[in-house]
Each structure stands twice: as structure tokens, then as C-alpha cells.
């Protein structure tokens, strides 16, 4: 991601506010999560916006890059932001997130990890999610479980 790399070259690891989108890809009672290479934890497919890109475009691009899947229909669930979204990466970079969370019930393709950002993909039951989730992922999945 050259935009963030270029931004980090100017700012160093100081806290930034970064905007992105993630998808809750549902199959039956499960949600697709990826094991993240940078933290070793689990998270939803998604990532940061590139300049000029809409949130929907970000969602589609990131889901395809990270899972090989093509999003066919997505519904905005919630925008998550604020102090609870703070992340400090193992490399020392810090950021707060403004994340549009989408529910994705229709997609095409077979899930496969990209091997770069994610090392494994797995459908997790909503009632038995992994403990190691990022703050936005946890908030998004809590919101999803609370929906009728």
C-alpha cells in the first residue's frame, strides 16, 4: 500500500487516523475471518482506502485481494470510530480507525488466503469467535450478533 507507506515516511509511527472498510462475509451461522500476518490474530477481510476510492470500492478491492472472493452484494452495517479503535502494530506504527463495516451475504469464488496479509481463512461460528480479534473486528461482530 504505497499511500500509507508514503504517509509513514513523512510522519513516522505517530498516531494517524486511517479510513477503511471491512466485510462480514456470512455463510450459514458463520463469518469468514483471516489470520493476520502482522499480529497473528484474527480479523475480518478489509483494509484502508486509497486516495479517491469510495468505501464500497475499498471493500471490494480488499476482500478480493485478501480472500480471492468477488463481492456481489454488500449492506452497510455500521461505521466504527473513536478511541476504542486504537491499534499499535508490532512495527510501532499507531493509528485510530474509521471503518465502514459491511455485511456480505453474496459473493463469488472460493476463499483462499493471499499469503501476504493473511495466512489462513476460516469460517467461525458467530457463537464461538476467536479471542484474538482487533478492536474494530470485535465491535463489528458484536454489532452483528446483536441484530435480529
C-alpha positions as CSV (number, residue, x, y, z in Angstrom):
1,X,0.0,0.0,0.0
2,X,2.1,2.9,-1.3
3,X,-0.2,5.7,0.1
4,X,0.2,4.6,3.8
5,X,3.9,3.8,3.2
6,X,4.5,7.3,1.8
7,X,2.5,8.8,4.6
8,X,4.5,6.9,7.2
9,X,7.7,8.1,5.6
10,X,6.6,11.6,6.5
11,X,5.0,11.0,9.9
12,X,6.9,8.1,11.3
13,X,5.0,5.9,13.8
14,X,2.9,8.7,15.3
15,X,-0.9,8.0,15.7
16,X,-2.8,8.6,12.5
17,X,-6.5,8.5,11.7
18,X,-7.0,6.0,8.8
19,X,-10.2,5.3,6.9
20,X,-11.2,1.9,5.5
21,X,-13.8,-0.8,5.1
22,X,-14.2,-4.4,6.1
23,X,-16.6,-7.2,5.2
24,X,-18.5,-9.6,7.4
25,X,-18.8,-12.4,4.8
26,X,-21.5,-14.7,6.1
27,X,-22.2,-18.4,5.3
28,X,-24.9,-20.1,7.4
29,X,-24.2,-19.2,11.0
30,X,-20.5,-18.5,10.3
31,X,-18.4,-15.5,9.4
32,X,-15.2,-15.6,7.3
33,X,-12.1,-14.4,9.3
34,X,-8.5,-14.3,8.3
35,X,-5.4,-14.9,10.4
36,X,-3.4,-11.7,10.1
37,X,0.3,-12.0,9.4
38,X,1.2,-8.7,11.2
39,X,-0.4,-9.5,14.5
40,X,-1.1,-13.3,14.4
41,X,-4.7,-12.5,15.5
42,X,-7.9,-12.9,13.5
43,X,-9.8,-10.2,11.6
44,X,-12.3,-9.5,9.0
45,X,-11.2,-9.1,5.4
46,X,-10.8,-5.4,4.7
47,X,-8.3,-2.6,4.6
48,X,-7.6,1.1,4.1
49,X,-8.9,3.4,1.4
50,X,-6.6,4.5,-1.4
51,X,-6.9,8.2,-2.4
52,X,-10.1,8.8,-4.4
53,X,-11.5,5.4,-3.6
54,X,-15.0,5.0,-2.2
55,X,-15.7,2.8,0.8
56,X,-17.5,0.3,-1.4
57,X,-14.6,0.2,-3.8
58,X,-12.2,-0.3,-0.9
59,X,-14.4,-3.2,0.4
60,X,-14.5,-4.9,-2.9
61,X,-10.8,-4.5,-3.6
62,X,-9.6,-5.5,-0.2
63,X,-11.9,-8.6,0.0
64,X,-10.7,-9.7,-3.4
65,X,-7.0,-9.1,-2.6
66,X,-7.2,-10.9,0.8
67,X,-9.6,-13.8,0.0
68,X,-9.9,-14.1,-3.8
69,X,-13.7,-13.6,-3.5
70,X,-15.7,-11.1,-5.5
71,X,-18.3,-9.2,-3.5
72,X,-21.7,-9.2,-5.3
73,X,-23.9,-7.6,-2.7
74,X,-22.9,-5.7,0.5
75,X,-25.0,-3.8,3.0
76,X,-23.6,-1.1,5.4
77,X,-23.9,-2.3,9.0
78,X,-22.2,0.4,10.9
79,X,-19.3,2.9,10.9
80,X,-16.9,2.3,13.8
81,X,-14.6,5.0,15.0
82,X,-13.3,6.6,18.2
83,X,-10.8,5.9,21.0
84,X,-11.6,2.2,21.1
85,X,-10.2,1.7,17.6
86,X,-6.6,2.4,18.5
87,X,-4.0,0.0,17.3
88,X,-0.3,-0.2,17.8
89,X,1.3,-2.6,15.3
90,X,4.3,-4.8,16.1
91,X,6.4,-2.4,14.0
92,X,5.5,0.5,16.3
93,X,3.0,2.3,13.9
94,X,0.0,3.6,15.7
95,X,-3.4,4.5,14.3
96,X,-7.1,5.1,15.0
97,X,-9.6,3.6,12.6
98,X,-12.7,5.0,10.9
99,X,-14.1,1.8,9.4
100,X,-17.2,1.2,7.4
101,X,-18.5,-2.4,8.2
102,X,-20.5,-4.2,5.5
103,X,-22.5,-7.4,5.8
104,X,-21.7,-9.5,2.7
105,X,-24.1,-12.4,2.0
106,X,-23.5,-12.7,-1.7
107,X,-20.1,-13.3,-3.2
108,X,-18.4,-15.5,-5.9
109,X,-15.3,-17.6,-5.8
110,X,-13.5,-19.9,-3.4
111,X,-11.8,-18.4,-0.3
112,X,-8.0,-18.5,-0.4
113,X,-5.6,-16.5,1.8
114,X,-3.3,-14.1,0.0
115,X,-0.3,-15.3,1.9
116,X,0.8,-11.7,2.4
117,X,-1.6,-10.0,4.8
118,X,-3.4,-13.2,5.8
119,X,-2.1,-16.7,6.3
120,X,-5.3,-18.6,6.9
121,X,-9.1,-18.2,6.2
122,X,-11.7,-19.9,8.2
123,X,-15.5,-19.6,8.8
124,X,-16.1,-19.2,12.5
125,X,-19.5,-19.7,14.2
126,X,-20.8,-16.4,15.5
127,X,-21.3,-18.0,18.9
128,X,-17.7,-19.2,19.1
129,X,-15.4,-16.4,17.7
130,X,-11.6,-16.4,18.4
131,X,-10.3,-14.4,21.3
132,X,-7.6,-12.6,19.3
133,X,-9.7,-10.1,17.4
134,X,-8.8,-6.5,16.6
135,X,-10.9,-3.7,18.1
136,X,-12.9,-2.9,15.0
137,X,-13.5,-6.6,14.3
138,X,-14.7,-7.2,17.8
139,X,-17.1,-4.2,17.7
140,X,-18.4,-5.2,14.2
141,X,-19.1,-8.8,15.2
142,X,-20.7,-7.7,18.5
143,X,-23.0,-5.4,16.5
144,X,-23.8,-8.2,14.0
145,X,-24.7,-10.7,16.8
146,X,-27.0,-8.1,18.3
147,X,-29.0,-7.8,15.1
148,X,-32.3,-9.7,14.6
